[in-house]
Amino acid sequence: MNVSGERLDSEWVRGWCEQTSAALETVMSSFLQTRGLLPGENAVILATDASSKATDALVDLTLIPSDLTTLYWVIGEVSLPDVEHGYFIHSASVVADHFREYGSVQVDDDPSAIVFASDGGGHLFAVAGSGRVWRSITASWFDDFEVAAESVQGFLEQIGHRAADQN
């Protein structure tokens, strides 16, 4: 759910993908010149038939927030190693593998938050049933988490702004 309490809209996610991809093209075209090194593989990868099947398998494995399901119907994964210290939205298959290995994580208001993303410092991002996105305070599955965004949409907006601000 976004801040207004509405569910994440797939059309909004598609728009975010387009805007973020356009911002990345601009940043990456001058990355070597402005930073003195080659950029990594920065990409917003749209969902495919295979990733949709992985989303179905994740939903069959455990209850996940509806906004996360909506996200995965549009996005296969996101890899932004050159946006700040790096942001990565894991594929549904990776999320399922991690869930099998580690289970859900405990956050203040929800014992069953699902880790779906990370940053370049190893911090984890989990979405709770409330729709809030939480960030681990250390690079650990077993430490405390703090609120990173009020919703998946808010989380994506933050990443989109950071990608655009790299210009």
C-alpha positions in Angstrom: 0.0 0.0 0.0 1.2 3.5 -0.7 1.0 6.4 1.8 -2.6 7.1 1.0 -3.5 3.5 1.8 -4.1 2.5 -1.8 -2.6 -0.6 -3.4 0.4 -0.3 -5.7 -0.8 0.2 -9.2 0.9 -1.8 -12.0 0.7 1.1 -14.4 2.5 3.3 -11.9 5.2 0.7 -11.6 5.6 0.6 -15.4 5.9 4.4 -15.4 8.5 4.2 -12.7 10.4 1.6 -14.8 10.4 3.9 -17.8 11.5 7.0 -15.9 14.2 5.2 -13.9 15.5 3.6 -17.1 15.7 6.9 -18.9 17.5 8.5 -15.9 20.0 5.6 -15.9 20.7 6.0 -19.6 21.6 9.7 -19.0 23.8 8.9 -16.1 25.5 5.9 -17.6 26.3 7.8 -20.9 28.6 10.1 -19.0 29.6 7.8 -16.2 33.2 7.2 -17.4 33.7 10.8 -18.2 32.4 12.1 -14.9 33.6 9.4 -12.5 36.6 8.1 -14.2 35.6 4.4 -14.2 33.3 2.2 -16.2 29.8 1.7 -14.8 28.5 -1.7 -13.6 25.4 -3.4 -15.1 22.6 -1.0 -14.1 19.2 -2.2 -15.3 15.5 -2.3 -14.6 14.6 -5.7 -15.9 10.9 -6.2 -16.8 9.0 -9.3 -15.8 9.1 -12.3 -18.2 7.1 -15.5 -18.4 9.8 -17.2 -16.3 9.8 -14.4 -13.6 6.0 -14.5 -13.6 6.1 -18.3 -12.9 8.7 -17.5 -10.1 6.2 -15.0 -8.7 3.5 -17.6 -8.7 5.8 -20.0 -6.9 6.7 -17.4 -4.3 3.0 -16.7 -3.7 2.4 -20.5 -3.3 5.3 -20.7 -0.9 4.2 -18.0 1.6 1.8 -15.1 2.0 3.4 -12.0 0.6 2.0 -8.4 0.6 -0.1 -7.6 -2.4 2.1 -4.7 -3.4 5.1 -7.1 -3.7 3.0 -9.3 -6.0 2.1 -6.2 -8.1 5.8 -5.2 -8.2 6.8 -8.7 -9.5 4.1 -8.7 -12.2 5.9 -5.7 -13.7 9.5 -6.0 -12.6 11.7 -9.1 -12.9 14.5 -7.5 -10.9 16.5 -4.3 -10.6 20.3 -3.9 -10.4 21.6 -0.4 -9.7 25.2 -0.9 -8.5 26.1 2.7 -9.4 23.2 4.5 -7.8 24.7 5.8 -4.6 26.1 2.7 -2.8 23.9 0.3 -4.9 20.3 -0.9 -4.8 19.1 -4.3 -5.8 15.5 -5.6 -6.0 15.9 -9.3 -6.0 14.0 -11.5 -8.4 11.1 -13.5 -7.1 13.1 -16.7 -7.4 15.9 -15.3 -5.2 13.3 -14.1 -2.7 11.8 -17.6 -2.6 15.3 -19.1 -2.1 16.1 -16.7 0.7 12.7 -17.4 2.3 13.4 -21.1 2.2 16.9 -20.6 3.8 16.2 -17.8 6.3 12.4 -17.5 6.6 10.7 -14.1 7.2 12.3 -11.4 9.3 10.9 -9.8 12.4 10.1 -6.1 12.3 8.5 -4.0 15.0 4.9 -4.4 13.8 5.0 -7.6 11.8 6.7 -11.0 12.5 6.6 -12.0 8.9 8.2 -9.4 6.7 9.7 -10.7 3.4 13.2 -9.6 2.3 13.0 -8.5 -1.3 15.9 -6.1 -1.8 19.3 -5.1 -0.6 21.9 -2.3 -1.0 25.6 -2.4 -1.8 26.5 -2.4 1.8 24.6 -5.6 2.4 21.6 -4.0 4.2 18.4 -5.8 3.5 15.0 -4.4 2.7 11.8 -6.2 3.7 8.2 -5.5 3.1 5.7 -6.2 5.9 2.0 -7.0 5.8 1.4 -3.4 6.6 3.0 -2.4 3.3 5.9 -0.6 5.0 9.4 -1.3 3.8 12.0 -1.9 6.4 15.8 -1.7 6.2 18.2 -3.8 8.3 20.4 -1.6 10.5 23.3 -4.0 9.8 24.1 -6.4 7.0 22.3 -9.2 8.7 19.1 -11.2 8.5 18.9 -11.4 12.3 19.4 -7.9 13.5 16.9 -5.0 14.0 15.1 -3.3 11.1 14.0 0.4 10.8 11.4 1.9 8.6 12.8 2.9 5.2 9.6 3.8 3.4 5.9 3.8 4.2 5.2 1.7 1.1 6.7 -0.2 -1.8 5.8 2.8 -3.9 7.6 5.1 -1.6 10.6 2.9 -1.7 10.6 2.9 -5.5 10.2 6.7 -5.5 13.3 7.0 -3.3 15.3 4.9 -5.6 14.0 6.7 -8.7 15.0 10.1 -7.2 18.4 8.8 -6.3 18.9 7.5 -9.8 17.8 10.9 -11.3 20.0 12.8 -8.9 23.1 11.1 -10.1 23.1 13.5 -13.1 
